[in-house]
Amino acid sequence: MRLGEARRALGFASELYGGKVRGLVDVHVRHNEFARLRSVVDPYPVYEAIRAAGRFVETPNGHLATADHAIAEQVFRSRRFGVVRPGAKPVDNAFDRSFLTRNPPDHTRLRRLVAPAFSPQRLVVFEDLVEQTVARLLDEARSAGSFDVMDALGMPLPVAVINALLGLPEPEGTALAEYGATLGTAAPGFRSMRHAREVMVAAQRLNRTLADVIDARRADPGDDLISHLVAAEGDGAEAIRADELVPLCRMLLIAGFETTVGVLGNAVDALLDRPDQWELLTADPGRAAAVVQETLRFDPPVQRTGRVSFDDTEIAGRPIAAGQWVNVLIGGANRDPAVFSDPAVFDLERTDAGAHLAFSSGIHRCIGRPLAELEATIALRSLAERMPGLRRAGATRRGNSTLVRSPLSLPVRAG
Ligand code: HEM
């Protein structure tokens, strides 16, 4: 690591440890519910406490947070809120998350360029790939008898799909997904100096490999997303600038990987805890789509996101000043009893699951939603068809991210 990078890592780490001390004061001295989210394994009781405290609560650093479904939806859909404060200093290119963190018109320009890759026509192509990949992975897993759902299916499936989407050659694709996963662990902040260093090394390798693939597609284009983006390179109103290519590809990789891993893992985890629900699925594997929606509601992979107010405004009678950030607690909004009956119950026969906000809403709603739902539905349907006797072979292990919820390890026996 070069000196400048070492300094940056140090800065991040001291901010992190300072944050931890402040966090303890916030929880134990000021009794701030939001601050508890930093340390809990199960965030759902905290969301309940936040909702009980009001439609908005103040966070220790002066932001607002909400676990109220109606407010969350209103904030997501309002054109008076954005994902970055107007005029804010641009982030370091290494951490730039492309149009996920851009307001219009840049957001509109870049999102439009990738949208065709997620069209229904393209999805048909992915359907075959997902079916074949799932069949191969489950054959391998069954022959092993005991396996880890995350290693055997949860991680390799989204990697195969993102490789195909971006047109990444093996073995670059697998390595890139690993770098992307490491980078994704930094979203809620660095845990330690070592973590900061790992993330920086992964970022450098990821950027270098993506830049090489982009160069290769410039010379020899194919029918993949990177080739289409390279063809749109330029300075015009509809074009992508050369320095926007790596951040965009990197964001797609990160946005599409850990989240899809999460929905697969959270679904299997919930089903194995509830034999009656697993039996409903094995009796009719066509219910897999309902399992996916109920998992996205009950235990969404992306637990929260944020919006900042562009001007002085008001929501549900509460004045919100220009520049005020609102933390939208998706995991909390998805259990709001004003919208969902018995919200803490995982029930794949419920009829209200579709109102979940797991993909947010408004102009930043997840562009990869159809792809993620396709992957998760085929994977869960095939699992139920091929391994109806699936049972646990050990405890689920979860990571400590409070932003992305996903098992790290889920040991099972094929049955
Ligand atoms: C179950 C899996 C997934 C979940 C839960 C998920 C969740 C989300 C959420 C909550 C957002 C909105 C963030 C915000 O409003 O601030 C988002 C945006 C996005 N997602 Fe996903 N995502 C998933 C899968 C994917 C996949 C497979 C891809 C692509 C390969 C993808 C690409 C994106 C992109 C590009 C955005 C930015 C959209 C924008 O800012 O306009 N996601 N996702």
Boltz pocket constraint, residues with backbone or C-beta under 6 A from the ligand:
constraints:
  - pocket:
      binder: B
      contacts: [[A, 83], [A, 99], [A, 100], [A, 101], [A, 111], [A, 162], [A, 165], [A, 251], [A, 252], [A, 255], [A, 256], [A, 257], [A, 259], [A, 260], [A, 263], [A, 300], [A, 301], [A, 302], [A, 305], [A, 306], [A, 357], [A, 358], [A, 359], [A, 360], [A, 361], [A, 363], [A, 364], [A, 365], [A, 366], [A, 367], [A, 368], [A, 369], [A, 371], [A, 372], [A, 373]]
      max_distance: 6.0
